[in-house]
Amino acid sequence: MLKNKLKNLALAVLLALSGMGQAYAAQEFLPVSDVQEGMHGYAKTVVHGRQIDTFDVEVLGILKHKGASGGDLVLVKVSGPVIDKTNGIAQGMSGSPVYINGKLLGAISYGFPQSNGRIGMVTPISDMIRLWTINDTDQNTSDHPDTNGFVALDTPLMAEGYTGSGMEFLAKKMKEFNMVPYSSVSVQNDDAPYPLEAGGSVAATLVTGNLRLGAVGTVTYVDGNHMIAFGHPFLDKGSSGYFMHNAYILTIVPSQNIPFKLGSVGAEIGVVNQDRGAGISGVSGITPDSVRLHANVLDLDLNRSTDFNVRMIQNESMLPALTATSAYNAISRTMDRKGQGTVTVNYTLFPKDLNKKAFTRSNMFWSSNEAAGKSVDEIYNVVKLLEQNRFEKYELRDINVDMKVTSERKTAQLLDASAYPMVVSPGDTIYIRVRLQPYRGEVFYKEMSFTVPADQPLGEMILEIRGGGVIPLPYLLQQQQYNLTDEVLDRVRVYKDFNDLFDKLQKEDQNNQIVAEILDPSVSTINNKTSSSKTKAEITDRDDSDVPDYLKGRKGNSADHGDMSKETAKSSVLTDYVIYGDGQFTFKVTTPEDRDRKLKVLIKNSKEKGFEKMDSSALQTSEKKASDKTSEPGSDKSAGKDKA
């Protein structure tokens, strides 16, 4: 019913503009066909607060077929005290309605920097009003105007509630969308809604709640609870679902390029449902679909917690960045500092479709200089992979994040490991004892087991023992050898279906795990002539901090990169530390008969040498200490990279 009303209203306006409609509409709007060079009029905008001011407009000419979807644009010159005060057309003035002889011509939307901000272009109201007739399910964006040297008056992106480091992190993430956020503040009575009017300010908002992130521009026309604004696209997303907010203008910020309005995002009042070449349109009184994020952060050092809530737009291309920047700000606000820290993260992604499974995962991170950023990188990658997967829609409705942070360095180095037996058959269990040393702490041990796959080929089997966030050195070297960048790895990675993608992401190793897994012998760094009786893993101390977590465990196999979706036989055990280091054992896989015969020989030899009997209850095997590695995790001199 609402769509029919909008279509009927827009149709009446369009008929009037073409000379076939009712008289009242023809008196209100000025068709481009009636515009002549030298006409004078005025435009309305806000320079401070909510007060609407005017400035003079003179028509210089018509640019045919240069507008959105092949429409026209009107070239104008602006002047007057307001323009002198703002030093020309400012960003945020986009949408300012232009009136000639009391009729609405359209919206100031483009500027020409070389004109000292005095020359601009107007998007006709006839093009803007068509936004009301578009079906909300139509995702196609309109053609960009051919502005021939003119630039769209970018709508300044106001950010409220962000910490200083949160703003830096936000600016990095917004580069992907060619957007520059500006730190703003709230004003008194910001949460009190008020009606929109032509020439007033409005914000198309991406995040609302404890944070507000929105683009501030000017309203061009209002009819009841429907409005159009900007005169050019915001993000050019077509049918959209941004939050619509009031806005308050604090000041005009001067700039050598184009000055801009610094504003405050006010009360939420509706939805921006279209974002296209001719501008944006919105409806007051309607709440858009959104994704709620709740974050609880506990600083163990300060014994202080923060309960944090925001709502983000339902947009799969932007949601990963909005989620990461919101979660970052929650932890940044709680820590109230920058620098080192260990962060334990538990998060759950709840899908909009209740028939789909929720995604739940935990991990632990250490950073010597950016604990907050390190803690949200994985969430960014997982949301991106799920939301933008090629198989099926996985729209989110809620994201819950729980974090615990401390400045204490909770890392441990994997020193060495022992294993028994070294001669096995398919299906056998290998018992492993790992020796670790926490940072400035006492050595401790972790025991784990690994089951040889039932289909494991006979011959040598190389078993990697590593921290859960560590890429095995052989794979890292191969990745470098074949120049396997993150982009290449993304292209060659293969998932069978959405469930395969979902399960693999959920089962990714955690940085605080010790993992035992089989290495591909074609890329192993172990000398194939190594004795199969070796019971000690050679440990490598490396730092993989720059490698994104979602790449760990993805392996290539020579130049064709292998089947990167293939499951790897592995086992793991959790610890209270981020684990660094990795090493390898070489096992002999034989038939059960041959295994029993060789084990008898090994046991006999060990007795003759005075060693304890090697069995599953006594893992104190011969321990030839691994060579000490002096490079510190995170050091530029490390041989490789740890992803913890």
C-alpha positions as CSV (number, residue, x, y, z in Angstrom):
1,M,0.0,0.0,0.0
2,L,2.9,2.3,0.9
3,K,4.6,1.6,-2.5
4,N,1.4,2.3,-4.4
5,K,1.0,5.6,-2.6
6,L,4.6,6.6,-3.5
7,K,4.2,5.5,-7.1
8,N,1.0,7.4,-7.5
9,L,2.5,10.5,-5.9
10,A,5.6,10.4,-8.1
11,L,3.5,9.7,-11.2
12,A,1.5,12.8,-10.5
13,V,4.7,14.9,-10.1
14,L,6.2,13.5,-13.3
15,L,3.0,14.2,-15.3
16,A,3.0,17.7,-13.9
17,L,6.6,18.3,-14.9
18,S,5.8,17.2,-18.5
19,G,2.8,19.6,-18.7
20,M,0.1,16.9,-18.3
21,G,-0.4,17.0,-14.6
22,Q,-2.3,19.1,-12.1
23,A,-1.7,22.8,-11.8
24,Y,-0.5,22.7,-8.2
25,A,2.4,20.4,-9.0
26,A,3.5,22.6,-12.0
27,Q,3.6,25.6,-9.7
28,E,5.8,23.8,-7.2
29,F,8.4,22.3,-9.5
30,L,10.4,23.8,-12.3
31,P,11.0,21.5,-15.3
32,V,14.5,21.7,-16.8
33,S,12.8,22.6,-20.2
34,D,11.8,25.9,-18.7
35,V,15.2,26.8,-17.4
36,Q,17.1,29.6,-19.2
37,E,20.5,31.1,-18.9
38,G,20.6,34.1,-16.6
39,M,17.7,33.0,-14.3
40,H,18.2,34.0,-10.7
41,G,17.0,32.2,-7.6
42,Y,18.2,31.0,-4.2
43,A,19.1,27.8,-2.4
44,K,18.6,26.7,1.3
45,T,21.0,25.0,3.6
46,V,22.2,24.9,7.2
47,V,25.5,26.5,8.2
48,H,25.1,26.2,12.0
49,G,22.8,24.3,14.2
50,R,19.4,23.7,12.6
51,Q,18.8,27.2,11.3
52,I,18.2,27.3,7.5
53,D,20.0,30.1,5.6
54,T,19.8,31.0,1.9
55,F,22.4,31.9,-0.7
56,D,22.0,33.3,-4.3
57,V,22.0,31.1,-7.4
58,E,22.4,32.1,-11.0
59,V,21.8,29.7,-14.0
60,L,24.8,29.5,-16.3
61,G,23.4,26.8,-18.7
62,I,22.2,23.2,-19.1
63,L,24.5,20.2,-19.5
64,K,22.4,17.8,-21.6
65,H,22.5,14.0,-20.8
66,K,25.2,14.5,-18.2
67,G,23.1,13.5,-15.2
68,A,22.1,10.2,-13.6
69,S,20.6,7.7,-16.1
70,G,21.1,10.2,-19.0
71,G,19.3,13.1,-17.4
72,D,20.3,16.7,-17.6
73,L,22.3,18.8,-15.1
74,V,22.0,22.6,-14.5
75,L,25.2,24.6,-14.3
76,V,24.9,27.4,-11.7
77,K,27.0,30.1,-10.0
78,V,26.5,30.7,-6.3
79,S,27.1,33.8,-4.2
80,G,26.1,35.8,-1.2
81,P,27.1,36.2,2.5
82,V,26.6,32.5,3.3
83,I,28.9,31.4,0.4
84,D,31.5,34.0,1.5
85,K,31.3,32.6,5.1
86,T,31.7,29.0,4.0
87,N,34.3,29.9,1.4
88,G,32.3,28.4,-1.4
89,I,30.1,25.3,-1.8
90,A,30.9,22.9,1.1
91,Q,30.6,19.2,1.4
92,G,27.4,18.6,3.2
93,M,25.6,21.2,1.1
94,S,24.7,18.4,-1.3
95,G,21.0,18.3,-1.5
96,S,20.5,22.0,-0.9
97,P,17.2,22.8,-2.7
98,V,17.3,25.5,-5.4
99,Y,14.3,27.6,-6.1
100,I,13.7,29.9,-9.1
101,N,10.5,32.0,-9.2
102,G,9.3,30.1,-6.2
103,K,9.5,26.7,-7.9
104,L,11.8,23.9,-6.9
105,L,14.4,23.2,-9.6
106,G,16.5,20.5,-7.8
107,A,19.5,20.1,-5.5
108,I,23.0,21.5,-5.4
109,S,25.0,18.3,-5.9
110,Y,28.4,18.9,-7.7
111,G,31.1,21.4,-7.3
112,F,34.1,22.6,-9.4
113,P,37.1,23.1,-7.0
114,Q,39.0,25.3,-9.5
115,S,36.2,27.9,-9.3
116,N,36.9,28.8,-5.7
117,G,33.7,26.9,-4.8
118,R,31.4,29.3,-6.7
119,I,30.5,27.1,-9.6
120,G,28.3,24.0,-9.2
121,M,25.7,21.8,-10.7
122,V,22.1,21.0,-9.8
123,T,20.4,17.6,-10.1
124,P,16.8,18.3,-11.4
125,I,14.0,17.4,-9.0
126,S,12.4,15.3,-11.8
127,D,15.3,12.9,-11.6
128,M,15.3,12.8,-7.8
129,I,11.6,12.2,-7.5
130,R,11.9,9.0,-9.5
131,L,13.6,7.4,-6.5
132,W,10.1,7.1,-5.0
133,T,9.0,4.8,-7.8
134,I,11.8,2.2,-7.5
135,N,11.0,-1.2,-6.1
136,D,13.0,-1.7,-2.9
137,T,14.1,-5.1,-4.1
138,D,15.8,-3.7,-7.1
139,Q,19.5,-3.8,-6.2
140,N,20.8,-2.3,-9.5
141,T,22.5,1.1,-9.1
142,S,21.9,3.8,-11.6
143,D,24.4,5.2,-14.1
144,H,26.9,7.7,-12.7
145,P,26.5,11.2,-14.0
146,D,29.1,12.3,-16.6
147,T,30.2,15.4,-14.7
148,N,33.2,16.4,-16.9
149,G,35.6,17.6,-14.2
150,F,33.0,18.4,-11.6
151,V,33.2,16.4,-8.3
152,A,30.3,15.2,-6.2
153,L,30.0,17.1,-2.9
154,D,31.0,14.1,-0.8
155,T,28.8,13.8,2.3
156,P,31.1,14.0,5.3
157,L,31.1,10.8,7.4
158,M,30.6,11.8,11.1
159,A,31.8,9.4,13.7
160,E,30.6,9.8,17.3
161,G,31.6,7.7,20.4
162,Y,34.9,6.4,18.9
163,T,38.1,6.6,20.9
164,G,41.2,8.1,19.4
165,S,42.7,4.8,18.4
166,G,39.2,3.7,17.3
167,M,39.1,6.5,14.8
168,E,42.5,5.5,13.4
169,F,41.2,1.9,13.0
170,L,38.0,3.1,11.5
171,A,39.8,5.3,9.0
172,K,41.8,2.3,7.8
173,K,38.8,0.2,7.3
174,M,36.8,2.9,5.5
175,K,39.5,3.4,2.9
176,E,38.0,0.3,1.2
177,F,34.9,2.3,0.5
178,N,36.7,5.6,-0.3
179,M,35.3,7.2,2.8
180,V,37.0,9.5,5.3
181,P,35.5,9.7,8.8
182,Y,35.6,12.8,10.9
183,S,35.4,12.7,14.7
184,S,32.4,14.5,16.0
185,V,30.6,15.1,19.2
186,S,27.0,14.9,20.4
187,V,25.0,18.0,21.3
188,Q,22.3,18.7,23.8
189,N,18.9,17.2,23.0
190,D,20.5,15.1,20.2
191,D,18.1,12.3,20.9
192,A,15.0,14.4,20.5
193,P,13.6,13.8,17.0
194,Y,12.3,16.6,14.9
195,P,10.6,16.8,11.5
196,L,12.7,17.0,8.3
197,E,12.3,20.1,6.1
198,A,13.7,21.2,2.8
199,G,17.1,22.8,3.4
200,G,17.5,21.1,6.7
201,S,20.1,18.6,7.6
202,V,19.8,14.8,7.5
203,A,22.2,11.9,8.1
204,A,22.3,8.5,6.3
205,T,23.7,6.4,9.1
206,L,25.6,3.0,9.0
207,V,26.0,2.4,12.8
208,T,23.8,3.6,15.6
209,G,23.7,3.0,19.4
210,N,26.8,3.5,21.6
211,L,28.5,4.5,18.3
212,R,27.1,6.6,15.5
213,L,28.6,6.7,12.1
214,G,26.7,8.6,9.4
215,A,27.0,10.9,6.3
216,V,25.5,14.3,6.8
217,G,23.8,16.1,3.9
218,T,20.9,18.4,3.0
219,V,17.2,17.6,2.5
220,T,15.9,18.6,-0.9
221,Y,12.2,17.9,-0.7
222,V,9.7,16.5,1.9
223,D,6.2,15.1,1.2
224,G,4.6,13.8,4.4
225,N,6.9,11.2,5.8
226,H,8.9,10.8,2.6
227,M,12.0,12.7,1.7
228,I,14.7,13.0,-1.0
229,A,18.2,14.4,-0.4
230,F,21.9,14.7,-1.5
231,G,21.3,15.0,-5.3
232,H,24.1,12.4,-5.8
233,P,24.7,8.9,-4.5
234,F,26.1,8.3,-1.0
235,L,27.5,4.7,-1.4
236,D,25.5,4.0,-4.6
237,K,24.1,0.8,-3.2
238,G,20.7,1.0,-4.9
239,S,18.0,-0.3,-2.7
240,S,19.5,0.3,0.7
241,G,18.6,0.1,4.4
242,Y,20.5,2.8,6.1
243,F,19.3,4.4,9.4
244,M,17.9,7.9,8.8
245,H,18.8,10.4,11.5
246,N,18.4,14.1,12.2
247,A,21.6,16.0,12.1
248,Y,23.0,19.2,13.8
249,I,25.7,21.3,12.1
250,L,28.5,22.3,14.4
251,T,30.5,24.4,12.0
252,I,32.0,24.6,8.5
253,V,35.6,23.3,8.4
254,P,37.8,25.2,5.9
255,S,39.9,23.2,3.4
256,Q,42.3,23.8,0.6
257,N,40.2,21.5,-1.6
258,I,36.5,21.7,-0.6
259,P,35.3,22.8,2.9
260,F,32.9,20.5,4.7
261,K,30.2,20.6,7.3
262,L,31.1,19.2,10.6
263,G,27.9,17.8,12.1
264,S,26.4,15.7,14.8
265,V,24.3,12.6,14.1
266,G,21.1,13.1,16.0
267,A,18.0,11.0,16.7
268,E,17.0,8.0,14.6
269,I,13.8,8.9,12.7
270,G,13.4,6.4,9.8
271,V,15.1,4.5,7.0
272,V,17.0,5.6,3.9
273,N,15.7,3.1,1.3
274,Q,17.3,4.2,-1.9
275,D,20.9,5.3,-2.7
276,R,21.3,6.0,-6.5
277,G,22.8,8.4,-9.0
278,A,20.2,11.1,-8.4
279,G,20.4,11.0,-4.6
280,I,18.9,9.2,-1.6
281,S,15.3,8.8,-0.5
282,G,13.9,7.9,2.9
283,V,10.8,7.3,4.9
284,S,10.3,8.6,8.4
285,G,8.8,6.3,11.1
286,I,10.2,3.1,9.7
287,T,12.9,1.1,11.4
288,P,15.3,-0.6,8.9
289,D,16.5,-4.1,9.1
290,S,19.8,-4.3,11.0
291,V,22.4,-6.4,12.7
292,R,22.8,-6.0,16.5
293,L,26.2,-6.3,18.1
294,H,26.6,-6.8,21.8
295,A,30.1,-6.7,23.2
296,N,31.2,-7.3,26.8
297,V,34.8,-6.5,27.6
298,L,36.5,-7.2,30.9
299,D,39.9,-5.6,31.6
300,L,41.5,-8.0,34.1
301,D,44.1,-5.5,35.1
302,L,41.6,-2.7,36.0
303,N,38.8,-5.1,37.0
304,R,36.6,-2.9,34.8
305,S,34.0,-4.1,32.3
306,T,32.1,-2.4,29.4
307,D,28.7,-3.4,28.1
308,F,28.5,-2.2,24.5
309,N,25.6,-2.2,22.1
310,V,25.3,-1.0,18.5
311,R,23.1,-1.7,15.5
312,M,24.7,-1.9,12.0
313,I,23.1,-1.8,8.6
314,Q,22.3,-5.1,6.9
315,N,24.8,-4.9,4.1
316,E,27.1,-7.8,3.3
317,S,29.9,-5.7,1.7
318,M,30.1,-3.3,4.7
319,L,29.2,-5.4,7.6
320,P,32.7,-7.0,8.2
321,A,34.3,-3.5,8.5
322,L,31.4,-2.2,10.7
323,T,31.6,-5.2,12.9
324,A,35.4,-5.1,13.4
325,T,35.5,-1.3,14.0
326,S,32.6,-1.5,16.5
327,A,34.2,-4.4,18.4
328,Y,37.6,-2.6,18.3
329,N,36.1,0.4,19.9
330,A,34.5,-1.6,22.7
331,I,37.9,-3.1,23.7
332,S,39.7,0.2,23.1
333,R,37.2,2.1,25.4
334,T,37.6,-0.5,28.1
335,M,41.4,-0.7,28.1
336,D,41.7,3.1,27.8
337,R,45.2,2.7,26.4
338,K,47.2,1.4,23.4
339,G,49.9,-1.2,23.3
340,Q,50.5,-4.7,24.4
341,G,48.0,-7.2,25.7
342,T,46.7,-10.7,25.7
343,V,43.1,-11.0,24.6
344,T,40.8,-14.0,24.9
345,V,37.8,-13.7,22.6
346,N,34.6,-15.7,22.4
347,Y,32.0,-14.8,19.8
348,T,28.8,-16.1,18.3
349,L,27.2,-15.1,15.0
350,F,23.4,-15.6,14.9
351,P,21.9,-15.9,11.4
352,K,18.7,-14.1,10.4
353,D,17.3,-17.4,9.2
354,L,16.5,-19.4,12.3
355,N,16.8,-22.7,10.4
356,K,20.6,-22.0,9.9
357,K,23.2,-22.8,12.5
358,A,24.9,-20.1,14.6
359,F,28.6,-19.8,14.3
360,T,30.6,-20.0,17.6
361,R,34.3,-19.7,18.1
362,S,37.0,-18.9,20.6
363,N,40.6,-17.8,20.3
364,M,43.4,-16.1,22.1
365,F,45.7,-13.3,20.8
366,W,48.8,-11.6,21.9
367,S,50.2,-8.3,20.5
368,S,53.2,-6.3,21.6
369,N,51.8,-3.1,20.2
370,E,48.1,-3.4,19.1
371,A,46.1,-5.8,21.2
372,A,42.7,-4.3,20.3
373,G,43.3,-4.6,16.5
374,K,44.8,-8.1,16.8
375,S,41.7,-9.3,18.7
376,V,39.2,-8.3,16.0
377,D,41.0,-9.3,12.9
378,E,39.6,-12.8,13.0
379,I,36.0,-11.6,13.5
380,Y,36.4,-9.4,10.5
381,N,37.6,-12.2,8.3
382,V,35.0,-14.7,9.5
383,V,32.1,-12.3,9.0
384,K,33.4,-11.5,5.5
385,L,33.8,-15.1,4.5
386,L,30.3,-16.1,5.7
387,E,28.4,-13.0,4.6
388,Q,30.1,-12.9,1.1
389,N,30.2,-16.6,0.5
390,R,29.3,-17.8,-3.0
391,F,27.0,-20.6,-2.0
392,E,24.0,-19.1,-0.2
393,K,22.9,-16.2,1.9
394,Y,24.0,-16.1,5.5
395,E,22.5,-12.8,6.7
396,L,23.2,-12.1,10.4
397,R,20.8,-10.7,13.0
398,D,22.9,-10.7,16.1
399,I,26.6,-10.8,17.0
400,N,27.7,-11.5,20.6
401,V,31.4,-10.8,21.5
402,D,33.0,-11.5,24.9
403,M,36.6,-10.4,25.5
404,K,39.0,-10.5,28.4
405,V,42.1,-8.5,28.2
406,T,45.3,-8.1,30.2
407,S,48.6,-6.4,29.7
408,E,50.3,-9.6,30.8
409,R,52.1,-11.5,28.1
410,K,50.5,-14.9,28.1
411,T,52.6,-16.7,25.5
412,A,54.6,-19.9,25.7
413,Q,57.4,-21.3,23.5
414,L,57.3,-24.9,22.4
415,L,60.7,-26.1,23.4
416,D,60.7,-29.7,22.3
417,A,58.5,-32.8,22.2
418,S,58.8,-36.6,22.7
419,A,56.7,-39.2,21.0
420,Y,56.2,-43.0,21.2
421,P,56.1,-45.3,19.4
422,M,58.1,-44.2,16.3
423,V,57.1,-47.3,14.3
424,V,53.3,-47.5,13.7
425,S,50.6,-49.0,11.6
426,P,47.5,-47.3,10.2
427,G,45.0,-46.8,13.0
428,D,47.6,-46.8,15.8
429,T,47.8,-44.2,18.5
430,I,50.9,-42.1,19.0
431,Y,51.5,-40.5,22.4
432,I,53.2,-37.1,22.5
433,R,54.6,-35.1,25.4
434,V,55.3,-31.5,24.7
435,R,57.7,-29.3,26.8
436,L,56.8,-25.6,26.9
437,Q,58.1,-22.5,28.7
438,P,55.8,-19.5,29.3
439,Y,57.3,-16.0,28.8
440,R,59.3,-15.5,32.0
441,G,57.7,-18.5,33.5
442,E,58.4,-22.1,34.6
443,V,58.6,-25.0,32.2
444,F,55.6,-27.2,32.0
445,Y,54.4,-30.2,30.0
446,K,51.3,-31.0,27.9
447,E,50.4,-34.5,26.9
448,M,48.3,-35.4,23.8
449,S,47.8,-38.2,21.4
450,F,47.4,-38.6,17.6
451,T,45.7,-41.4,15.7
452,V,47.4,-42.5,12.5
453,P,44.7,-42.4,9.8
454,A,43.3,-45.8,8.8
455,D,44.2,-45.0,5.1
456,Q,47.7,-43.7,5.8
457,P,50.1,-45.0,3.1
458,L,53.0,-47.2,4.3
459,G,56.4,-45.6,4.4
460,E,57.5,-42.4,6.1
461,M,55.0,-40.1,7.9
462,I,56.0,-36.6,9.0
463,L,54.1,-35.3,12.0
464,E,54.2,-31.6,12.7
465,I,53.9,-30.3,16.3
466,R,53.1,-26.6,16.4
467,G,51.2,-23.8,18.0
468,G,47.7,-23.5,16.7
469,G,48.4,-20.2,15.0
470,V,51.7,-21.2,13.4
471,I,52.0,-22.0,9.7
472,P,54.4,-24.9,9.4
473,L,57.7,-23.7,8.0
474,P,57.7,-25.9,4.9
475,Y,54.4,-24.5,3.8
476,L,55.4,-21.0,4.5
477,L,58.6,-21.5,2.4
478,Q,56.5,-23.0,-0.4
479,Q,54.0,-20.1,-0.2
480,Q,56.9,-17.7,-0.7
481,Q,58.5,-19.8,-3.4
482,Y,55.4,-19.8,-5.6
483,N,54.4,-16.2,-4.6
484,L,51.2,-17.4,-3.1
485,T,49.7,-14.1,-1.9
486,D,46.6,-14.0,0.1
487,E,44.6,-13.2,-3.0
488,V,46.0,-16.2,-4.9
489,L,45.3,-18.5,-1.9
490,D,41.7,-17.2,-1.8
491,R,41.3,-18.1,-5.5
492,V,42.7,-21.6,-5.3
493,R,41.0,-22.5,-2.0
494,V,38.1,-24.8,-2.8
495,Y,35.0,-25.5,-0.6
496,K,32.5,-28.2,-1.6
497,D,29.5,-26.2,-0.3
498,F,28.4,-23.7,2.4
499,N,28.4,-26.4,5.1
500,D,32.0,-27.3,4.2
501,L,33.0,-23.6,4.5
502,F,31.1,-23.2,7.7
503,D,32.6,-26.3,9.4
504,K,36.2,-25.5,8.3
505,L,36.0,-22.0,9.6
506,Q,34.5,-23.2,12.9
507,K,37.2,-25.9,13.3
508,E,40.2,-23.6,12.5
509,D,43.0,-24.1,15.0
510,Q,43.2,-21.7,17.9
511,N,46.3,-19.8,18.8
512,N,46.3,-21.3,22.3
513,Q,46.3,-24.9,21.0
514,I,49.1,-27.3,20.5
515,V,48.4,-29.1,17.2
516,A,49.7,-32.4,15.8
517,E,49.1,-32.9,12.1
518,I,50.6,-34.8,9.2
519,L,52.8,-32.8,6.8
520,D,52.9,-33.4,3.1
521,P,56.3,-35.1,2.6
522,S,56.8,-33.3,-0.7
523,V,57.3,-30.0,1.1
524,S,58.8,-31.1,4.3
525,T,62.1,-29.6,5.5
526,I,63.1,-32.8,7.2
527,N,66.0,-34.7,5.6
528,N,64.5,-37.9,4.2
529,K,67.5,-39.8,5.4
530,T,66.7,-39.0,9.1
531,S,66.6,-42.1,11.2
532,S,63.0,-43.3,11.9
533,S,64.0,-43.9,15.5
534,K,64.3,-40.2,16.1
535,T,62.0,-39.4,19.1
536,K,62.5,-35.6,19.4
537,A,60.9,-32.9,17.4
538,E,63.2,-30.2,16.0
539,I,61.6,-26.9,17.1
540,T,61.6,-23.7,15.1
541,D,61.0,-20.4,16.8
542,R,59.1,-18.1,14.4
543,D,56.7,-15.2,14.2
544,D,53.7,-15.3,11.9
545,S,51.9,-12.3,13.3
546,D,51.3,-10.8,9.8
547,V,49.5,-13.8,8.4
548,P,45.7,-13.7,8.7
549,D,44.2,-16.4,10.9
550,Y,41.8,-17.7,8.2
551,L,44.8,-18.8,6.1
552,K,46.3,-21.1,8.7
553,G,46.3,-24.8,7.8
554,R,45.7,-24.1,4.1
555,K,48.4,-26.0,2.2
556,G,49.6,-26.1,-1.3
557,N,51.4,-29.1,-2.9
558,S,53.9,-27.9,-5.5
559,A,53.2,-25.4,-8.2
560,D,49.6,-26.5,-8.8
561,H,48.9,-25.5,-5.1
562,G,47.2,-28.7,-4.4
563,D,43.7,-29.4,-3.1
564,M,43.3,-26.7,-0.4
565,S,40.0,-28.0,0.8
566,K,41.3,-31.4,1.8
567,E,41.0,-32.3,5.5
568,T,44.3,-32.9,7.3
569,A,44.5,-35.6,10.0
570,K,45.2,-33.7,13.2
571,S,44.7,-33.6,17.0
572,S,45.0,-30.7,19.4
573,V,45.0,-29.8,23.1
574,L,44.1,-26.4,24.6
575,T,46.5,-24.4,26.8
576,D,46.3,-21.0,28.7
577,Y,48.9,-19.5,26.4
578,V,49.3,-18.3,22.9
579,I,51.8,-21.0,21.6
580,Y,54.8,-20.2,19.4
581,G,57.1,-22.7,17.6
582,D,56.8,-25.8,15.6
583,G,58.8,-28.9,14.7
584,Q,58.5,-32.3,13.0
585,F,58.9,-36.0,13.8
586,T,59.4,-38.7,11.2
587,F,57.6,-42.0,11.8
588,K,57.8,-45.3,10.0
589,V,54.4,-46.6,8.9
590,T,54.4,-50.4,8.4
591,T,52.1,-53.4,8.5
592,P,51.1,-54.6,12.1
593,E,53.4,-57.6,11.8
594,D,56.4,-55.5,10.7
595,R,55.6,-52.9,13.4
596,D,55.6,-55.5,16.2
597,R,58.9,-57.0,15.0
598,K,60.6,-53.6,14.8
599,L,59.3,-52.4,18.2
600,K,60.7,-55.5,19.9
601,V,64.1,-54.6,18.5
602,L,63.8,-51.0,19.7
603,I,62.8,-52.1,23.2
604,K,65.6,-54.5,23.3
605,N,68.1,-51.9,22.3
606,S,66.8,-49.4,24.8
607,K,67.2,-51.9,27.6
608,E,70.8,-52.7,26.6
609,K,71.5,-48.9,26.7
610,G,70.0,-48.6,30.2
611,F,66.8,-46.7,29.1
612,E,63.4,-47.1,30.7
613,K,60.9,-49.2,28.9
614,M,59.1,-47.1,26.3
615,D,55.3,-47.6,26.4
616,S,52.1,-45.6,26.6
617,S,52.4,-45.1,30.4
618,A,56.1,-44.0,30.3
619,L,56.7,-41.2,27.8
620,Q,60.1,-40.3,29.2
621,T,61.9,-41.3,25.9
622,S,65.4,-40.4,25.0
623,E,65.5,-36.6,24.8
624,K,68.2,-35.2,22.6
625,K,67.7,-31.5,23.2
626,A,66.8,-29.4,20.2
627,S,69.1,-26.6,19.2
628,D,68.3,-23.4,20.9
629,K,66.8,-20.7,18.7
630,T,67.5,-17.2,19.9
631,S,65.1,-15.2,17.8
632,E,62.3,-13.7,19.8
633,P,58.7,-14.2,18.4
634,G,57.9,-11.0,16.5
635,S,61.5,-10.4,15.7
636,D,62.4,-9.4,12.2
637,K,65.2,-12.0,12.3
638,S,62.7,-14.9,12.8
639,A,63.0,-17.6,10.2
640,G,59.3,-17.6,9.5
641,K,56.0,-16.4,10.9
642,D,53.7,-17.4,13.8
643,K,50.1,-16.5,13.3
644,A,49.4,-16.1,17.0
